[in-house]
Amino acid sequence: MTPEQALAAKGLAVLPQPNPAELSSALPVKSEVTYPDGLTVREVDVLRLVAQGLTDWHIAEQLIISPCTVNTHPTSI
């Protein structure tokens, strides 16, 4: 939160409202990352860790998912 936003939240200042044209041009453009054969980001994450020789348990711990889920990704690929 900026100082101006903090003051506005307390009712001490009024923030100017941007016009819609400014908003649309200020929004960041989301770049779409694509992987071969339509792999998802998570599948690529799992595959990279598998390629490093990590076990399902270690991958699950690192990605904060269950070992069963880790095993499902390479199986579905």
N, CA, C and O atoms as a Tinker XYZ file with bonds, in Angstrom:
   308  protein
     1  N      0.848000   -1.168000    0.000000    73     2
     2  CA     0.000000    0.000000    0.000000    64     1     3
     3  C      0.897000    1.235000    0.000000    63     2     4     5
     4  O      1.845000    1.341000    0.778000    81     3
     5  N      0.577000    2.139000   -0.872000    73     3     6
     6  CA     1.344000    3.381000   -0.927000    64     5     7
     7  C      0.901000    4.301000    0.202000    63     6     8     9
     8  O     -0.170000    4.103000    0.778000    81     7
     9  N      1.718000    5.310000    0.526000    73     7    10
    10  CA     1.296000    6.260000    1.561000    64     9    11
    11  C     -0.041000    6.934000    1.223000    63    10    12    13
    12  O     -0.874000    7.153000    2.103000    81    11
    13  N     -0.231000    7.257000   -0.051000    73    11    14
    14  CA    -1.480000    7.888000   -0.461000    64    13    15
    15  C     -2.662000    6.961000   -0.223000    63    14    16    17
    16  O     -3.721000    7.407000    0.218000    81    15
    17  N     -2.489000    5.660000   -0.514000    73    15    18
    18  CA    -3.561000    4.692000   -0.296000    64    17    19
    19  C     -3.853000    4.532000    1.192000    63    18    20    21
    20  O     -5.012000    4.387000    1.582000    81    19
    21  N     -2.813000    4.559000    2.027000    73    19    22
    22  CA    -3.007000    4.449000    3.469000    64    21    23
    23  C     -3.793000    5.644000    3.994000    63    22    24    25
    24  O     -4.695000    5.492000    4.818000    81    23
    25  N     -3.445000    6.825000    3.514000    73    23    26
    26  CA    -4.176000    8.014000    3.932000    64    25    27
    27  C     -5.622000    7.969000    3.450000    63    26    28    29
    28  O     -6.536000    8.362000    4.175000    81    27
    29  N     -5.823000    7.496000    2.238000    73    27    30
    30  CA    -7.181000    7.405000    1.701000    64    29    31
    31  C     -8.005000    6.400000    2.500000    63    30    32    33
    32  O     -9.193000    6.623000    2.730000    81    31
    33  N     -7.386000    5.288000    2.929000    73    31    34
    34  CA    -8.088000    4.272000    3.710000    64    33    35
    35  C     -8.529000    4.842000    5.056000    63    34    36    37
    36  O     -9.561000    4.437000    5.590000    81    35
    37  N     -7.771000    5.763000    5.601000    73    35    38
    38  CA    -8.124000    6.406000    6.871000    64    37    39
    39  C     -9.073000    7.579000    6.656000    63    38    40    41
    40  O     -9.519000    8.198000    7.622000    81    39
    41  N     -9.383000    7.888000    5.406000    73    39    42
    42  CA   -10.289000    8.984000    5.110000    64    41    43
    43  C     -9.623000   10.343000    5.141000    63    42    44    45
    44  O    -10.308000   11.364000    5.196000    81    43
    45  N     -8.307000   10.375000    5.106000    73    43    46
    46  CA    -7.579000   11.629000    5.190000    64    45    47
    47  C     -7.227000   12.214000    3.831000    63    46    48    49
    48  O     -6.802000   13.366000    3.745000    81    47
    49  N     -7.396000   11.448000    2.785000    73    47    50
    50  CA    -7.069000   11.937000    1.451000    64    49    51
    51  C     -7.965000   11.235000    0.441000    63    50    52    53
    52  O     -8.477000   10.146000    0.697000    81    51
    53  N     -8.140000   11.854000   -0.671000    73    51    54
    54  CA    -8.942000   11.261000   -1.738000    64    53    55
    55  C     -8.005000   10.998000   -2.905000    63    54    56    57
    56  O     -7.293000   11.888000   -3.369000    81    55
    57  N     -8.023000    9.759000   -3.365000    73    55    58
    58  CA    -7.186000    9.401000   -4.508000    64    57    59
    59  C     -7.899000    9.753000   -5.803000    63    58    60    61
    60  O     -9.106000    9.541000   -5.920000    81    59
    61  N     -7.180000   10.280000   -6.764000    73    59    62
    62  CA    -7.802000   10.539000   -8.061000    64    61    63
    63  C     -8.115000    9.210000   -8.738000    63    62    64    65
    64  O     -7.333000    8.262000   -8.664000    81    63
    65  N     -9.262000    9.154000   -9.395000    73    63    66
    66  CA    -9.673000    7.938000  -10.100000    64    65    67
    67  C     -9.111000    7.966000  -11.511000    63    66    68    69
    68  O     -9.365000    8.911000  -12.257000    81    67
    69  N     -8.338000    6.929000  -11.895000    73    67    70
    70  CA    -7.809000    6.905000  -13.259000    64    69    71
    71  C     -8.943000    6.637000  -14.242000    63    70    72    73
    72  O     -9.918000    5.961000  -13.916000    81    71
    73  N     -8.799000    7.178000  -15.448000    73    71    74
    74  CA    -9.829000    6.901000  -16.447000    64    73    75
    75  C     -9.586000    5.503000  -17.025000    63    74    76    77
    76  O     -8.465000    4.998000  -16.960000    81    75
    77  N    -10.613000    4.878000  -17.584000    73    75    78
    78  CA   -10.484000    3.507000  -18.094000    64    77    79
    79  C     -9.387000    3.335000  -19.137000    63    78    80    81
    80  O     -8.780000    2.267000  -19.216000    81    79
    81  N     -9.122000    4.358000  -19.934000    73    79    82
    82  CA    -8.064000    4.255000  -20.949000    64    81    83
    83  C     -6.701000    4.103000  -20.290000    63    82    84    85
    84  O     -5.855000    3.351000  -20.774000    81    83
    85  N     -6.482000    4.822000  -19.174000    73    83    86
    86  CA    -5.217000    4.705000  -18.455000    64    85    87
    87  C     -5.081000    3.318000  -17.833000    63    86    88    89
    88  O     -3.997000    2.735000  -17.823000    81    87
    89  N     -6.196000    2.796000  -17.311000    73    87    90
    90  CA    -6.163000    1.474000  -16.680000    64    89    91
    91  C     -5.777000    0.388000  -17.660000    63    90    92    93
    92  O     -4.911000   -0.437000  -17.366000    81    91
    93  N     -6.409000    0.377000  -18.825000    73    91    94
    94  CA    -6.137000   -0.697000  -19.779000    64    93    95
    95  C     -4.706000   -0.642000  -20.286000    63    94    96    97
    96  O     -4.108000   -1.685000  -20.550000    81    95
    97  N     -4.145000    0.553000  -20.428000    73    95    98
    98  CA    -2.772000    0.646000  -20.905000    64    97    99
    99  C     -1.765000    0.373000  -19.794000    63    98   100   101
   100  O     -0.608000    0.058000  -20.072000    81    99
   101  N     -2.196000    0.491000  -18.532000    73    99   102
   102  CA    -1.286000    0.284000  -17.410000    64   101   103
   103  C     -1.224000   -1.173000  -16.967000    63   102   104   105
   104  O     -0.296000   -1.563000  -16.259000    81   103
   105  N     -2.201000   -1.983000  -17.376000    73   103   106
   106  CA    -2.213000   -3.383000  -16.964000    64   105   107
   107  C     -1.059000   -4.128000  -17.623000    63   106   108   109
   108  O     -0.807000   -3.962000  -18.816000    81   107
   109  N     -0.352000   -4.956000  -16.838000    73   107   110
   110  CA     0.747000   -5.715000  -17.431000    64   109   111
   111  C      0.215000   -6.773000  -18.392000    63   110   112   113
   112  O     -0.840000   -7.367000  -18.170000    81   111
   113  N      0.955000   -6.987000  -19.438000    73   111   114
   114  CA     0.581000   -7.995000  -20.412000    64   113   115
   115  C      1.130000   -9.334000  -19.936000    63   114   116   117
   116  O      2.326000   -9.479000  -19.684000    81   115
   117  N      0.234000  -10.305000  -19.817000    73   115   118
   118  CA     0.634000  -11.627000  -19.348000    64   117   119
   119  C      1.188000  -12.409000  -20.529000    63   118   120   121
   120  O      0.484000  -12.673000  -21.503000    81   119
   121  N      2.451000  -12.772000  -20.425000    73   119   122
   122  CA     3.047000  -13.556000  -21.501000    64   121   123
   123  C      2.740000  -15.024000  -21.270000    63   122   124   125
   124  O      2.965000  -15.559000  -20.185000    81   123
   125  N      2.234000  -15.652000  -22.286000    73   123   126
   126  CA     1.891000  -17.063000  -22.202000    64   125   127
   127  C      3.128000  -17.899000  -22.519000    63   126   128   129
   128  O      3.687000  -17.819000  -23.613000    81   127
   129  N      3.537000  -18.693000  -21.550000    73   127   130
   130  CA     4.650000  -19.606000  -21.746000    64   129   131
   131  C      4.063000  -20.924000  -22.209000    63   130   132   133
   132  O      3.154000  -21.465000  -21.580000    81   131
   133  N      4.579000  -21.432000  -23.299000    73   131   134
   134  CA     4.093000  -22.722000  -23.781000    64   133   135
   135  C      5.219000  -23.731000  -23.736000    63   134   136   137
   136  O      6.383000  -23.412000  -23.976000    81   135
   137  N      4.844000  -24.947000  -23.426000    73   135   138
   138  CA     5.815000  -26.029000  -23.350000    64   137   139
   139  C      5.483000  -27.071000  -24.408000    63   138   140   141
   140  O      4.347000  -27.136000  -24.879000    81   139
   141  N      6.465000  -27.886000  -24.787000    73   139   142
   142  CA     6.234000  -28.900000  -25.814000    64   141   143
   143  C      5.093000  -29.842000  -25.434000    63   142   144   145
   144  O      4.886000  -30.156000  -24.262000    81   143
   145  N      4.377000  -30.274000  -26.433000    73   143   146
   146  CA     3.300000  -31.263000  -26.285000    64   145   147
   147  C      2.226000  -30.838000  -25.293000    63   146   148   149
   148  O      1.537000  -31.685000  -24.725000    81   147
   149  N      2.081000  -29.544000  -25.083000    73   147   150
   150  CA     1.022000  -29.060000  -24.206000    64   149   151
   151  C      1.227000  -29.346000  -22.734000    63   150   152   153
   152  O      0.257000  -29.415000  -21.980000    81   151
   153  N      2.475000  -29.514000  -22.308000    73   151   154
   154  CA     2.744000  -29.767000  -20.893000    64   153   155
   155  C      2.359000  -28.558000  -20.064000    63   154   156   157
   156  O      2.478000  -27.417000  -20.510000    81   155
   157  N      1.893000  -28.824000  -18.844000    73   155   158
   158  CA     1.564000  -27.739000  -17.935000    64   157   159
   159  C      2.825000  -27.289000  -17.217000    63   158   160   161
   160  O      3.851000  -27.968000  -17.245000    81   159
   161  N      2.730000  -26.132000  -16.574000    73   159   162
   162  CA     3.859000  -25.604000  -15.812000    64   161   163
   163  C      4.241000  -26.590000  -14.713000    63   162   164   165
   164  O      5.427000  -26.836000  -14.493000    81   163
   165  N      3.248000  -27.162000  -14.017000    73   163   166
   166  CA     3.524000  -28.091000  -12.927000    64   165   167
   167  C      4.180000  -29.371000  -13.445000    63   166   168   169
   168  O      5.085000  -29.901000  -12.801000    81   167
   169  N      3.736000  -29.872000  -14.597000    73   167   170
   170  CA     4.364000  -31.065000  -15.173000    64   169   171
   171  C      5.829000  -30.798000  -15.491000    63   170   172   173
   172  O      6.681000  -31.656000  -15.258000    81   171
   173  N      6.123000  -29.628000  -16.014000    73   171   174
   174  CA     7.509000  -29.270000  -16.318000    64   173   175
   175  C      8.318000  -29.158000  -15.028000    63   174   176   177
   176  O      9.467000  -29.597000  -14.978000    81   175
   177  N      7.722000  -28.571000  -13.979000    73   175   178
   178  CA     8.400000  -28.482000  -12.684000    64   177   179
   179  C      8.767000  -29.876000  -12.177000    63   178   180   181
   180  O      9.898000  -30.117000  -11.752000    81   179
   181  N      7.800000  -30.787000  -12.227000    73   179   182
   182  CA     8.035000  -32.159000  -11.749000    64   181   183
   183  C      9.095000  -32.838000  -12.607000    63   182   184   185
   184  O     10.002000  -33.480000  -12.076000    81   183
   185  N      8.993000  -32.704000  -13.922000    73   183   186
   186  CA     9.956000  -33.361000  -14.808000    64   185   187
   187  C     11.377000  -32.856000  -14.595000    63   186   188   189
   188  O     12.327000  -33.636000  -14.654000    81   187
   189  N     11.530000  -31.569000  -14.350000    73   187   190
   190  CA    12.869000  -31.029000  -14.088000    64   189   191
   191  C     13.473000  -31.660000  -12.835000    63   190   192   193
   192  O     14.657000  -31.993000  -12.808000    81   191
   193  N     12.652000  -31.820000  -11.806000    73   191   194
   194  CA    13.150000  -32.397000  -10.559000    64   193   195
   195  C     13.406000  -33.895000  -10.705000    63   194   196   197
   196  O     14.349000  -34.422000  -10.115000    81   195
   197  N     12.576000  -34.581000  -11.485000    73   195   198
   198  CA    12.811000  -36.005000  -11.763000    64   197   199
   199  C     14.133000  -36.160000  -12.506000    63   198   200   201
   200  O     14.918000  -37.062000  -12.214000    81   199
   201  N     14.370000  -35.275000  -13.466000    73   199   202
   202  CA    15.613000  -35.330000  -14.245000    64   201   203
   203  C     16.841000  -35.100000  -13.371000    63   202   204   205
   204  O     17.936000  -35.557000  -13.700000    81   203
   205  N     16.659000  -34.387000  -12.250000    73   203   206
   206  CA    17.767000  -34.168000  -11.322000    64   205   207
   207  C     17.977000  -35.360000  -10.396000    63   206   208   209
   208  O     18.904000  -35.367000   -9.586000    81   207
   209  N     17.113000  -36.370000  -10.517000    73   207   210
   210  CA    17.279000  -37.583000   -9.731000    64   209   211
   211  C     16.584000  -37.564000   -8.378000    63   210   212   213
   212  O     16.837000  -38.434000   -7.544000    81   211
   213  N     15.713000  -36.587000   -8.145000    73   211   214
   214  CA    15.015000  -36.527000   -6.868000    64   213   215
   215  C     13.921000  -37.588000   -6.799000    63   214   216   217
   216  O     13.335000  -37.955000   -7.817000    81   215
   217  N     13.654000  -38.071000   -5.601000    73   215   218
   218  CA    12.588000  -39.054000   -5.397000    64   217   219
   219  C     11.241000  -38.334000   -5.367000    63   218   220   221
   220  O     11.177000  -37.114000   -5.216000    81   219
   221  N     10.164000  -39.117000   -5.514000    73   219   222
   222  CA     8.823000  -38.528000   -5.444000    64   221   223
   223  C      8.633000  -37.776000   -4.132000    63   222   224   225
   224  O      8.045000  -36.694000   -4.107000    81   223
   225  N      9.133000  -38.351000   -3.049000    73   223   226
   226  CA     8.982000  -37.731000   -1.734000    64   225   227
   227  C      9.682000  -36.381000   -1.679000    63   226   228   229
   228  O      9.121000  -35.413000   -1.166000    81   227
   229  N     10.908000  -36.306000   -2.205000    73   227   230
   230  CA    11.649000  -35.049000   -2.200000    64   229   231
   231  C     11.001000  -34.005000   -3.118000    63   230   232   233
   232  O     10.954000  -32.820000   -2.788000    81   231
   233  N     10.510000  -34.454000   -4.261000    73   231   234
   234  CA     9.828000  -33.538000   -5.175000    64   233   235
   235  C      8.561000  -33.002000   -4.516000    63   234   236   237
   236  O      8.282000  -31.804000   -4.576000    81   235
   237  N      7.801000  -33.889000   -3.892000    73   235   238
   238  CA     6.567000  -33.493000   -3.214000    64   237   239
   239  C      6.862000  -32.473000   -2.128000    63   238   240   241
   240  O      6.134000  -31.493000   -1.972000    81   239
   241  N      7.913000  -32.701000   -1.391000    73   239   242
   242  CA     8.288000  -31.771000   -0.329000    64   241   243
   243  C      8.666000  -30.404000   -0.904000    63   242   244   245
   244  O      8.292000  -29.370000   -0.352000    81   243
   245  N      9.397000  -30.403000   -1.996000    73   243   246
   246  CA     9.854000  -29.151000   -2.590000    64   245   247
   247  C      8.704000  -28.373000   -3.231000    63   246   248   249
   248  O      8.661000  -27.146000   -3.140000    81   247
   249  N      7.770000  -29.079000   -3.881000    73   247   250
   250  CA     6.678000  -28.400000   -4.580000    64   249   251
   251  C      5.418000  -28.274000   -3.718000    63   250   252   253
   252  O      4.416000  -27.707000   -4.152000    81   251
   253  N      5.478000  -28.804000   -2.505000    73   251   254
   254  CA     4.366000  -28.771000   -1.560000    64   253   255
   255  C      3.122000  -29.423000   -2.165000    63   254   256   257
   256  O      2.038000  -28.839000   -2.185000    81   255
   257  N      3.310000  -30.645000   -2.654000    73   255   258
   258  CA     2.223000  -31.478000   -3.145000    64   257   259
   259  C      2.451000  -32.881000   -2.607000    63   258   260   261
   260  O      3.506000  -33.156000   -2.035000    81   259
   261  N      1.487000  -33.771000   -2.778000    73   259   262
   262  CA     1.644000  -35.123000   -2.249000    64   261   263
   263  C      2.523000  -35.971000   -3.174000    63   262   264   265
   264  O      2.584000  -35.710000   -4.376000    81   263
   265  N      3.198000  -36.978000   -2.627000    73   263   266
   266  CA     3.996000  -37.872000   -3.470000    64   265   267
   267  C      3.147000  -38.569000   -4.529000    63   266   268   269
   268  O      3.627000  -38.848000   -5.628000    81   267
   269  N      1.893000  -38.849000   -4.202000    73   267   270
   270  CA     0.985000  -39.470000   -5.173000    64   269   271
   271  C      0.764000  -38.537000   -6.366000    63   270   272   273
   272  O      0.733000  -38.985000   -7.512000    81   271
   273  N      0.614000  -37.263000   -6.097000    73   271   274
   274  CA     0.440000  -36.278000   -7.171000    64   273   275
   275  C      1.698000  -36.191000   -8.019000    63   274   276   277
   276  O      1.628000  -36.077000   -9.243000    81   275
   277  N      2.842000  -36.246000   -7.362000    73   275   278
   278  CA     4.119000  -36.229000   -8.096000    64   277   279
   279  C      4.159000  -37.399000   -9.059000    63   278   280   281
   280  O      4.541000  -37.241000  -10.219000    81   279
   281  N      3.771000  -38.561000   -8.590000    73   279   282
   282  CA     3.799000  -39.773000   -9.413000    64   281   283
   283  C      2.809000  -39.673000  -10.579000    63   282   284   285
   284  O      3.053000  -40.240000  -11.644000    81   283
   285  N      1.716000  -38.972000  -10.390000    73   283   286
   286  CA     0.691000  -38.856000  -11.426000    64   285   287
   287  C      1.183000  -38.053000  -12.629000    63   286   288   289
   288  O      0.813000  -38.361000  -13.762000    81   287
   289  N      1.999000  -37.043000  -12.407000    73   287   290
   290  CA     2.440000  -36.183000  -13.508000    64   289   291
   291  C      3.233000  -36.952000  -14.562000    63   290   292   293
   292  O      2.853000  -36.905000  -15.732000    81   291
   293  N      4.308000  -37.654000  -14.221000    73   291   294
   294  CA     5.027000  -38.399000  -15.260000    64   293   295
   295  C      4.166000  -39.517000  -15.873000    63   294   296   297
   296  O      4.303000  -39.837000  -17.054000    81   295
   297  N      3.294000  -40.095000  -15.068000    73   295   298
   298  CA     2.418000  -41.149000  -15.584000    64   297   299
   299  C      1.478000  -40.603000  -16.644000    63   298   300   301
   300  O      1.243000  -41.256000  -17.660000    81   299
   301  N      0.937000  -39.411000  -16.418000    73   299   302
   302  CA     0.004000  -38.828000  -17.391000    64   301   303
   303  C      0.711000  -38.342000  -18.652000    63   302   304   305
   304  O      0.106000  -38.255000  -19.720000    81   303
   305  N      1.982000  -38.032000  -18.517000    73   303   306
   306  CA     2.746000  -37.557000  -19.682000    64   305   307
   307  C      3.040000  -38.719000  -20.594000    63   306   308
   308  O      3.674000  -38.542000  -21.635000    81   307
